[in-house]
Amino acid sequence: MKNIRNVAIIAHVDHGKTTIVDQLLKYSGTFRDNEQVDTRVMDSNDIERERGITILAKTTAIDHNGCRINILDTPGHADFGGEVERIMNMVDGVLLVVDAYEGTMPQTRFVLKKALEAKVTPILVVNKIDKDTARPKEVVDEVIDLFIELGADIDQLDFPVVYMSAINGTSSLDPDKTTQKPGMDPILDMIVDYIPSPKVDINGSLQFQPALLDYNDYVGRIGIGVVKRGKIKANEMVSCVRLDGSIKQFRIAKMFGFIGLKKIEIEEAEAGDIIAISGLPDISVGETVCEVGKEDALPILRIDEPTLQMTFGVNTSPFVGREGKIVTARKILERLQKETERDVSLRVDLVPNDSESFIVSGRGELHLSILIENMRREGFELQVSKPEIIKKEINGVICEPFEDVQIDVPEEYVGSVIEALGNREGTMLNMENKENQVRLNYVVPSRGLIGFSTEFMTMTKGYGIINHTFKEYSKLAGDSVGERKLGVLVSMENGKSTAYALGQLEDRGVMFIEPGTDVYEGMIVGEHTHENDLAVNVVKGKNLTNTRSAGKDHTVVLKRPRLLSLEYCLDYINSDELVEVTPVNFRMRKRILNTAERKKFDSRK
């Protein structure tokens, strides 16, 4: 049998998982000496690179001293937690990466809990040991406390520790940073010596279970997973035991293995190998591929239910088609359905009696905003509604999702954070002080967190850190959670905004636009200082008389407008508003554009 180790890298966002994979690939001799290699090579799409986050789990493999090590780089963000859980089913060990200064964070807890439940063997990697603020010994103690708190058994508590600086490519087995040496041998040797090889039966009948999906236009849907038993060959007929228990036979069209960053076509694989197969157009996560006539299903993998939904629709603003190429409902629906081919946590439903809108459900705001961002870059124009939580009935009680929230802020901002979370029905669990920094632990309804991150950053002047992860469904909190308190300034005219008009409105609130911006009736142009909405004219020019010269208009000095990002807009809008998304702009607007009609509608409410 081959000498194989299957291992996943798990960590909180930004603790260095992907950088470590870079170094392992580099030091294992996977790349040729003259090969041009980017940093964070595993983050393959543009958004992953720009934001420095891993969105989709990636598979790679390296060879070390005659052993094939398959490595899965997992997402650290809570919205993609479903992938982490399924990956635990494919591996026998995990590298738990923890920042040498920050220590254990909410996502560390989340991913470690999944690993301990799956009974995989852990190795602790304390990264960023080169930082002046590094405190490796305390961090290892924090991790031991977390293991105990999560109910780890004696074997799991006896984990080895490797100290490294992934950015510098150095590692050692000693917490003293002067012992760091270039290379990754300590960690590679540890994987080979300490993590068990897959417990599989190479001579039994075939069992293969996809835990992840991929898709390409040539071969369709691809199932990625580990061969649990027996052997599998390209072009052979196999049976698939579906999620509903039915059986479908199909021929394996293509089979891929992984080495370095390449997916290579292979003819045969055996128990313990991580592979990708195509041939069944609707293969799904958790189904079992078996030999024909020897159908023996593995336990079905749990897929996290969506907790948030939004309405995606055709752009109905007066500017439709100006900035994007793809604007029709048919194309938007095709694109959304294609996304569900590879993303099992995403659901797309049609809106009853409305052929132009679709309800898209996902795991959280980040999950859905990344889909919108991808579509925008592909040339789509669309409009989206405020994200809403998905309620569930449990034992006759209407329940909503709640999240564990951990906040780190300087002392002077604690009062305002506690007040803000109190208004959002948050319950404080714990508060601890550490050298002018305060750590707060809360349980907050998910809808109370929609729009909170923007307010939180303003409130803490950018010094606060907030992390949250899904906890459970529980009884519905109060009604007032999640709506914005302040009103907005809404344009009542079409045209180009002028400096003169904006200058006269500055004392009414904060502007979102600059002079010379194209606006339409019903478009949101600023934030009002009071709770009501105000219709304003931002296109009014200055009346010129024979005594005043035309040049005077240029002396208006305006405050800088507030910059709008996609996440900011989604956080900001209320339920009677929409975000218009195009390849060039984000605009916020009222659902009812006509000022008189909107006033009538509001007075009826």
C-alpha positions, 0 to 999 in steps of 0.5 A, a space after each residue: 500500500 502507498 505511504 500516504 498522509 491526509 491532513 487539513 490546515 485549520 485556523 482563524 481568519 488571517 492566522 497564516 494557513 495559506 502562507 504556510 501551504 506556500 512554504 510547504 510547497 516551496 520547501 518540498 521541491 514541488 516547484 522547479 527552481 526556475 518556476 515563477 510562483 506567486 505568494 498565497 498560491 492557493 488563493 486562486 481567484 481575484 477576490 481571495 487575493 484582494 481580501 486575503 481570505 480563503 473562500 473555497 477549500 483547496 487540495 494540493 499534494 507534496 512528497 516528503 521522504 517517500 511519503 505523499 502528503 495530501 493537504 487541504 487548505 480550508 476557509 477560516 471564515 464562519 460563512 464557509 464553515 460547512 466546508 471545514 466540517 466535510 473536510 474533516 471526513 477526508 483527513 486523518 490529521 489537522 494542523 491547527 494554526 494559531 497566531 503567536 500574539 492573538 492566540 485562540 479566536 472564535 474561529 479557532 474554537 469553531 474549526 477545532 470543535 469540528 476536528 475533535 468531533 471527527 476524532 482526527 489527530 491534531 498538531 499545533 502550529 504556532 505561527 508568526 513567532 517572529 513578531 516582537 509581541 509574540 507570546 508562544 508559551 501563553 498561546 500554547 496554554 490557551 490552546 490546551 485550555 480550549 482543548 479541555 473546554 471542548 472535551 478533548 480526550 487524553 490522546 488528543 491533549 497530547 499534541 506536538 507543537 511546531 513554532 514557525 514564521 511562515 512569512 520568513 519560511 523558518 521553523 523549529 520545535 522550540 518556542 525560543 525564536 533564536 532557534 528558528 531555521 530556514 526550511 519546513 522539515 520540522 513540520 513535514 517530519 512531524 506530519 509523517 511521524 505523528 499523523 496516522 496513514 488512512 485507515 482504509 481497506 485496499 482489498 474491499 469493494 469500492 467506496 468513494 464519497 464526495 465531500 466537496 464539489 467543483 465544476 467546469 464547462 468541459 466535464 460538468 460537475 466534479 466530486 472531490 473526496 477520499 477513496 475509503 475502500 478498494 480501487 477505482 479506475 477511469 472509464 469503469 461502470 460504478 453505482 452511486 447510492 443517492 441521498 434518497 437511497 436510490 441507486 444510479 449507475 454511471 461511467 467515470 468519465 475522467 478522474 483527477 489526482 492532485 500534485 502541487 498546484 496541478 490537477 492531473 488526469 489519472 487512470 487509477 486510484 486506491 483507498 486513501 487517495 484524494 481524487 476528483 471524478 466526473 461523469 455523473 452530472 448531478 453528483 452530490 456531496 455525501 453520496 457514495 460511489 460503489 462497485 456495481 452490485 456491491 452497493 454499501 453506502 457511507 453515512 451521509 455528510 451533514 450540510 449546513 443549512 442556509 441562515 440568510 436570504 436575499 432577493 436578487 432581481 433584474 435592475 429596474 432603475 432608469 440607468 439599466 443597461 448603461 454599465 453592464 452587459 448582462 441584464 436579463 432575468 434568464 441570464 441571472 438565473 442561469 448564473 445563479 444555478 451554475 453557482 449552486 453546482 459547486 456550492 452546496 450551501 447555496 439555494 436559489 428559489 423563484 419568487 412566486 408571481 414574479 419572473 424577474 426576481 429570485 430568492 438566494 439563500 446562503 450561510 451569511 453576508 460574506 457568502 452572498 456578497 462574494 457571489 454578488 461581487 463575482 457576478 458584478 465583475 462578470 458584467 452583470 447588472 442586478 438589484 438586491 434587497 436587504 439580507 434577511 434571516 431564515 426563520 425555522 419552526 422548532 417544536 411549534 416555536 418560531 426560532 431564528 439563528 443566533 451567533 457567538 460574538 467575540 469583540 476586542 476593543 480599547 477600554 474607551 470604546 467599551 461603553 458604546 459597544 455594550 450599549 449598541 449590542 444591548 439595542 440589538 438584543 445581545 446577551 453578554 456572557 463574559 468580559 475580561 481586561 488585558 492591558 487597556 484592551 477589553 475582550 467581550 463575549 456575547 450571544 446576538 441574534 444574526 439579524 442584530 449583526 446585519 449592518 453592525 460591522 460598519 457601525 462598529 468600525 465607526 464607533 471604535 474608530 477602526 481599533 475594534 476587532 469583531 468575530 462571530 460564528 453561528 451558534 444555534 437556532 433559538 426563540 425569536 428576539 425582539 422586533 426592533 432588531 436590525 433596522 437602521 435608525 437614521 433616515 436618508 436623503 433621497 433625490 427628487 430629480 433626475 440629472 447631474 448633482 451640482 456643488 451649489 445644491 450639495 453645499 446647501 444640503 450639507 447641514 442636513 446630513 452626510 452625502 454619499 455623492 460628489 458634484 457631477 454624479 448622475 442621479 435619478 428620482 428615488 436614488 439615495 444620495 445621503 444620510 439624514 441627521 434625523 429619523 425621517 427620510 427627506 426628499 432633496 434636490 441635488 441637481 439645482 444650479 445657482 441662478 445667475 444674475 447680471 451682478 454675480 459672475 458665473 465663476 463664483 460656483 467653483 468656490 464651494 468647499 464640500 466635505 468628502 462624501 462617504 465611500 460606499 462599498 458593497 458590504 456597506 450598502 448591504 449593511 446600510 439599507 432598510 427593507 424598503 430599499 434596494 442596492 443597484 449593483 453594476 460593474 462600475 457602481 453601487 447605488 442605493 435606492 428606494 423600492 418606490 422611486 416616484 416621490 409622490 407615490 412613496 409619500 402616499 405609501 409611507 403615510 398608509 404604513 
